Amino acid sequence: MADVKYTPAPLEPPPSYETTASIPLKPSMTKGPLPRVLDLPLLSSVQGRRIILASASPRRRQLLAQIGLSNLSVIPSTVPEAFSKTLSPFEYVLQTATQKAMTVYSSQIDSPDGEPALVIAADTVVVSPRGQILEKPRSEADHIAMLKGLRDSISHKVYTAVVVMAPLSSARDPGYALESTVEETTVKFGRDISDELILSYIQGIGAVLVERIEGSFDNVVGLPLRPTLALVEKVLRDDEDVRDEFAEAEEEE
């Protein structure tokens, strides 16, 4: 059996596994010129149009800025995440992210601010070695206990579902394109991490807790960037295909 190849953890603070809006953006992410949009015709077609991030997570906002999607409307879903934790992690994150996207899309489709060109939603969960979906920490004590448990386990998994929606130009039912993906990353914390270091991390002055990962690090942060970009291109291409079909139908009449 071949050895599993791991990627060393980047020299960045590890994720808190919590999409709280209270984490400040780094100065380097908020100053200076905006990132240039990737030279992709489909992506360039939505520049200047309304793009909604259905999440309050500043880390997801930072990641989208890396592909030039900086001018976002941030509208988190207010619907409680009430799906059963007995679902598989794959099903749980996918259903939750889909609910977020659909809720925000439905509330904004007739908004006076204009129809959204894109709605991007995501949900991330941490899963124990036994396959249990861990509750998001509700306090500092919960967060510390969770990190200690993850440190003491051999490894754990992080699942992120991303859902991207875009309205279709035609009236074809259901009137929108929707694409989704679920990404999985295995994370291993260093066994030599002390309780003091965990506390320092919680207080915002700690070092890296993650020893190594198998998979995408930005998936752990909360938004696998390359799959997200692929979804954006796909929903925009779906609309382009519908427009082409509509134009061909009109020519035949």
N, C-alpha and C positions, 0 to 999 in steps of 0.2 A: 504494500500500500504506500503510495507516494506521500511524502511529508507535506503538510499543509503550509502554504506560504503566507506569511503575515506581512502586513505593511507597518513599519514603525509609525507610532503616533506622531502627528505634526506638532511642531513647537507652538502650540496654541493652548489656551485653557480648555479643559475637557468640557463637554456639554453638561448642563445641569439636568437634562431630561425634563425640562419644564419650559413651556412656551409662554412665560410670563412677560408682560410688556414693561416690567420695571427694570430690566437689564438695559443700561444705557448703551447707545451706539458708541463705538470707538471714535475718537476725533478724526482719525485717518479715513473713516468711512463717511464722515459728514462734511468734510471740507474739501476744497479744491474742485477741479472740473469733474463733471459727471462722467462715468465710464462710457466709452463709445459702444454703440450697439454692434453686436456681431454682424458681420457682413453677410447676412442671410436675407434674401428678398422677402420671405414670408414674415420674418421677425420685424424687418424695417417697415412693413405695411401697417403695423399697429402703433408705430411711434406717433405721438400726439393724440392718440385715442385713449379712451378710459380703460385702464387695466386695474383690476381689483385683486388684492391679496386678502383672502378670507382668513386672516390670521393676524394676531397682535404680536407675533414673535419678531423681535428685531433681528434675530439671527437669520430667519428666512428672508427678511427684507435685504439684509446684507448680501446674501448669496445671490438673490435675483439681480442685485446691482452689478454683480460681476459679469452678467451678460447684457448689461445696459438697460435693464428694466428698473430704473430708479424712480421714475415719476409715477408712483403707485398710489391708488386709493386704498387705504387700510380699513377694511370693514370686517371685523371678526363676526363669526356666527354667534348668535346668542342662544341658540337651542342647546339644552343640556345634552351632554354626551351620556346617553342612558342605555347604550347597548350592553348586553350581558357579557361579563368577563369570561363566561364559559365558552364563548365563541373562540375559534382559533385566532391567534394573533393576526394572521393574514386577513381573515374575514372582519375582525374587529376594526382594524385601522382602515380598511377599505370602506366599510359601511359608514364609519364616522367621518372620514374625509369626504365621501360622496354626499352625506347629509349636510356638511358644512357648505360645500360648493352649491348644492341645489338651493339651500335656504337663502344664501346671499344672492345668488343669481336671480331667484324669484323676486326677492325684495327690491332689486335694483334694475330690473329689465325695463320698467316704466318710470324710472327715476327722473326728476327734473334735471339732474346732472348729466343725463344722457345714458344711452344704452351702453353697457360695458362691452368692450371688444374682447376681453378675456376675463375669466374669473379663475384664480388659482387657489386651491385649498390643499391642506395637508394635515395629517395626523401621525404622531409618533408615539410608540409605546416601547417600554423596556420589558423584556421577558426573562424570567429567572431560568436557571438551568433545568428546572422541572417543568418548564412550559407555562408558568403562571404569569399572567399579565399583571404587572405591578401598578398599584395606584399612584397617581401623580402626587408628590409630596404636598401636604397642606400647611406644613410649618417647617421651621428650621430643624426641629427635633426629628420630624419624619424624614427630612432630607438626609440628615446625618445617618439615621438608622438604615435608610435605603442604601446609601453609599457603602456603609460598613458591610452590609449583606452582600453587595456586589463584589466588594474587595475579597471577601472570604470565600466566594464561590470560584470555581475554576475559570468560568467565563459566562457571559450572558449575551443575549441577542437584542438588537434594536431593529424594530420594523417601522418603516415610514411609508404611508400611502400618499400618493399625490393624485389629485383630480383636477383636470383643466377643462373648462367649458368656454364655448364661444357661440354666439348667436349665428344662425344661418341666414343668408341673404334672402332665401326663398321662404315660402310658408310651409315647406315640407315638415310634416309632423316628425319629431316633437318641437321643431323650431330651433334646435340647438345641436351642437356637436359636443360630445362628452368622451373624454379619454382618461384612462387611469393606469396606474402602475403601483406595485408594492415592492419595496426594496428591503433586503435583509443584510445586516452587518453583525459580525461576531466581535465582541469587545472583551478584552482581558485587562483587568486592573492589576497593577503591581502588588504582589503579596507583601512587600516591605513597606507599604503605606501605613503610616501610624494614624491613630485616632486624631492626634494633634494636627497632622497635615490635612486630614479631611475637614476638620473644623476651620483651618485656615482657608481652605478652598471655598467653603460655604461663606466665609466672611469676605471673599473676594481677593485674597492675597496669597492664595496657594499656588503650587506649581502643578505640573501635569500629573494627573492620576492614571491616565490610560497608558498601559505598557505597550500594547500592540493591538491591531485590529485586522480583521479579515473582511475586506469589502470596502465600501465607500465611507470615508470619514464625514463628508457633508451629509450623508444619510443619517449619521448619528446626531449631527447638529440639528437636523430637522427638515432638510430638503435636498434630496439627491439631485444635483444640478443637471447632470447630463441627461438622465431620464426625463426630468422636468422640461428641459429644452426640446426633447424629442416629442413630448406630449403637446407642447405649444405649437410646434410645427405641424403636427398631425391634425389638430382641430382646425387650424387655419387652412390647411390643405383640403380638409373635408369641405369647408365652405367654398373654397376655390373650385373644387370639383362640382359642387352643386350649382354654382354660378355658370360654369361651362355647360352643364347639362341643360340648364334653363335656357341659355342662349341658343343652344342647338335646337331645342324644342320650338322656340319662337321662329327660328329660321325655317323650320320644316312646315310651319303653319301657313 
